[in-house]
């Protein structure tokens, strides 16, 4: 019998950066405009069979980005296998928030793999350059930096 794995992944970042759109695209293959603000955290799952025949179930905790919900995040981080920290590449302020999310995840989940996700790559007027984001990811000891577009389905599945 092949192995079966369950991974708890925290999806964090400022409000409105596109976390729910990305998680929905990954789990369902669909993109919808006009998401409502997440209250607390959303929970999604996706199962995959690897080339080795092993089964992997991803538990995705889509955490609300508004400051009033941040005090809840540490409890959700306990037992996490990894994290995706998302920012909107058309809004530099969301990039500035990354250290806050990193600190919360690392304090409660330990030094788990973390990927920085630059969202909304399909939009014009980028305020965050990939080289700047990638350099920050390396300095912060994140595993990787990826720019994505949930709308155009660019680098979404590959990020997971």
Secondary structure by P-SEA (a helix, b strand, c coil): cbbbbbbbbbbbccccccaaaaaaaaacccccccccccccbbbbbbbbbccccbbbbbbccccccccccccccccccccccbbbbbbccccaaaaaaaaaaaaaaaacccccbbbbbbcccccccccccaaaaaaaaaaacccbbbbbbccccccccccc
